[in-house]
Amino acid sequence: MDSTDLKILALIQNDARVAHATVGERLGLTAPAVHARIKRLEREGIIRGYLTSIDPEAVNQNLLAFVRVTNNATGGAEEKFEAFIREESNILECHDISGEDSYLLKIRVDSPSSLRQLLARIRDFPGVERTVTSISLCTIKESGGPPLARESSAVEETETMIDRSERA
């Protein structure tokens, strides 16, 4: 991956639908060249996929919670717990963390009662010693990926061009 690939990633990270021609214009590349680079980045697993950012309120998923889980399970019990975490659609993220707790979960549900039911299922797993839940009152910032080194003027100019083309 070279600096041009990084610039492409910075330009498409928050809007994967931006036209390849628009990215190419900004970087001095043709649309087919941008397309070829993006396809290579997909094949190499650098671009893992594309997501649609959906307003949680529009789909009645208004409650966001972060749950710290202390799990002393080993072997098969731990694998079953992690398999459950991967399959449960209301668990958006799970991080194996250092420190006093074992996991940090990001959960989105429609109501406190739904959260209560999900927490009961989590606590039922062998080895789960405790959970500590924090409810989010509002989201100040939520990003779609890792921070990329941005050549601020180039990226901002491209984003401005994209905004203008969308308004037209």
C-alpha positions as CSV (number, residue, x, y, z in Angstrom):
1,M,0.0,0.0,0.0
2,D,1.4,3.4,-1.0
3,S,0.6,7.0,-0.2
4,T,-2.0,7.1,-3.1
5,D,-3.8,4.2,-1.6
6,L,-3.9,5.9,1.8
7,K,-5.3,9.1,0.1
8,I,-8.0,7.0,-1.6
9,L,-8.9,5.4,1.7
10,A,-9.1,8.8,3.4
11,L,-11.5,10.0,0.7
12,I,-13.8,7.0,0.6
13,Q,-13.8,6.1,4.3
14,N,-16.8,8.2,5.2
15,D,-18.6,8.0,1.8
16,A,-17.9,4.8,-0.1
17,R,-20.3,6.0,-2.8
18,V,-18.2,8.9,-3.9
19,A,-17.6,8.6,-7.7
20,H,-14.2,7.1,-8.7
21,A,-13.9,10.0,-11.2
22,T,-14.3,12.5,-8.3
23,V,-11.5,10.8,-6.3
24,G,-9.4,10.5,-9.4
25,E,-9.7,14.2,-10.2
26,R,-8.5,15.1,-6.7
27,L,-5.6,12.8,-6.9
28,G,-4.6,13.1,-10.6
29,L,-5.8,9.6,-11.5
30,T,-8.3,8.3,-14.0
31,A,-11.5,6.7,-12.7
32,P,-10.4,3.3,-13.9
33,A,-7.1,3.6,-12.0
34,V,-9.0,4.5,-8.8
35,H,-11.4,1.5,-9.5
36,A,-8.4,-0.9,-10.0
37,R,-6.7,0.3,-6.8
38,I,-10.0,-0.1,-4.7
39,K,-10.5,-3.6,-6.1
40,R,-6.9,-4.5,-5.1
41,L,-7.4,-3.1,-1.6
42,E,-10.6,-5.2,-1.4
43,R,-8.8,-8.4,-2.5
44,E,-6.0,-7.7,0.0
45,G,-8.5,-7.4,2.8
46,I,-7.5,-3.8,3.5
47,I,-11.1,-2.7,2.6
48,R,-13.1,-5.3,4.5
49,G,-16.5,-4.2,3.3
50,Y,-19.0,-1.4,3.0
51,L,-21.6,-0.4,5.6
52,T,-24.7,1.8,5.5
53,S,-25.0,4.1,8.4
54,I,-28.6,3.9,9.6
55,D,-30.2,6.3,12.1
56,P,-30.9,4.1,15.1
57,E,-34.1,6.0,16.0
58,A,-35.5,5.2,12.5
59,V,-35.4,1.5,13.3
60,N,-36.4,1.8,17.0
61,Q,-32.9,1.0,18.4
62,N,-32.8,4.0,20.7
63,L,-30.9,2.6,23.7
64,L,-27.1,2.3,23.4
65,A,-25.2,0.6,26.3
66,F,-21.7,-0.3,27.0
67,V,-21.3,-3.4,29.1
68,R,-18.1,-4.6,30.8
69,V,-18.1,-8.4,31.4
70,T,-15.9,-10.2,33.8
71,N,-15.7,-13.8,32.6
72,N,-13.6,-16.5,34.3
73,A,-14.6,-19.2,31.9
74,T,-11.9,-21.3,30.1
75,G,-11.7,-23.5,27.1
76,G,-15.1,-24.6,25.7
77,A,-17.2,-22.3,27.9
78,E,-15.3,-19.3,26.7
79,E,-15.6,-20.4,23.1
80,K,-19.4,-20.8,23.5
81,F,-19.6,-17.3,25.0
82,E,-17.7,-15.7,22.2
83,A,-19.8,-17.6,19.6
84,F,-22.9,-16.3,21.3
85,I,-21.5,-12.7,21.1
86,R,-20.7,-13.1,17.4
87,E,-24.2,-14.3,16.6
88,E,-26.2,-11.8,18.8
89,S,-27.3,-9.0,16.5
90,N,-27.8,-6.5,19.3
91,I,-24.2,-6.7,20.3
92,L,-22.5,-4.4,17.8
93,E,-19.0,-4.7,19.1
94,C,-17.0,-6.9,21.5
95,H,-13.5,-6.2,22.6
96,D,-11.3,-8.6,24.6
97,I,-9.7,-6.1,27.0
98,S,-7.0,-6.0,29.6
99,G,-7.6,-5.0,33.2
100,E,-10.2,-6.0,35.7
101,D,-12.8,-7.0,33.1
102,S,-12.6,-9.5,30.3
103,Y,-14.8,-8.0,27.6
104,L,-16.3,-4.6,26.6
105,L,-19.5,-4.8,24.6
106,K,-21.3,-2.2,22.6
107,I,-25.0,-3.0,22.6
108,R,-28.0,-1.3,20.9
109,V,-31.5,-2.3,21.7
110,D,-35.0,-0.8,21.6
111,S,-35.8,-0.6,25.3
112,P,-34.5,-1.1,28.9
113,S,-36.5,-4.3,29.1
114,S,-34.7,-5.7,26.0
115,L,-31.4,-4.7,27.5
116,R,-32.4,-6.5,30.7
117,Q,-33.3,-9.7,28.8
118,L,-30.0,-9.6,26.9
119,L,-28.0,-9.0,30.1
120,A,-29.7,-12.0,31.7
121,R,-28.7,-14.2,28.8
122,I,-25.1,-13.0,29.1
123,R,-25.0,-13.6,32.8
124,D,-26.3,-17.1,32.3
125,F,-23.1,-18.2,30.7
126,P,-20.7,-20.3,32.8
127,G,-17.9,-18.2,34.1
128,V,-19.6,-14.8,33.7
129,E,-18.9,-13.4,37.2
130,R,-20.4,-9.9,36.7
131,T,-21.5,-7.2,34.3
132,V,-21.3,-3.5,34.6
133,T,-23.6,-1.5,32.3
134,S,-23.3,2.2,31.3
135,I,-26.2,3.7,29.3
136,S,-25.2,6.3,26.7
137,L,-27.2,9.5,27.0
138,C,-26.1,10.8,23.6
139,T,-23.4,10.1,21.1
140,I,-20.9,13.0,20.6
141,K,-18.8,11.2,18.0
142,E,-19.0,7.8,16.3
143,S,-16.6,7.0,13.5
144,G,-16.6,4.4,10.8
145,G,-13.1,3.2,11.0
146,P,-9.5,3.7,12.1
147,P,-8.1,7.2,11.9
148,L,-6.2,7.8,8.7
149,A,-3.4,10.3,8.2
150,R,-5.2,13.0,6.2
151,E,-3.7,15.5,4.0
152,S,-6.3,17.9,5.3
153,S,-6.4,20.3,2.4
154,A,-6.7,17.6,-0.3
155,V,-9.3,15.7,1.6
156,E,-11.3,18.8,2.6
157,E,-11.3,20.1,-0.9
158,T,-12.5,16.7,-2.2
159,E,-15.2,16.6,0.4
160,T,-16.3,20.1,-0.5
161,M,-16.4,19.0,-4.2
162,I,-18.5,16.0,-3.3
163,D,-20.9,18.1,-1.2
164,R,-21.4,20.5,-4.1
165,S,-22.0,17.7,-6.6
166,E,-24.6,16.1,-4.3
167,R,-26.4,19.5,-4.0
168,A,-26.6,19.9,-7.8
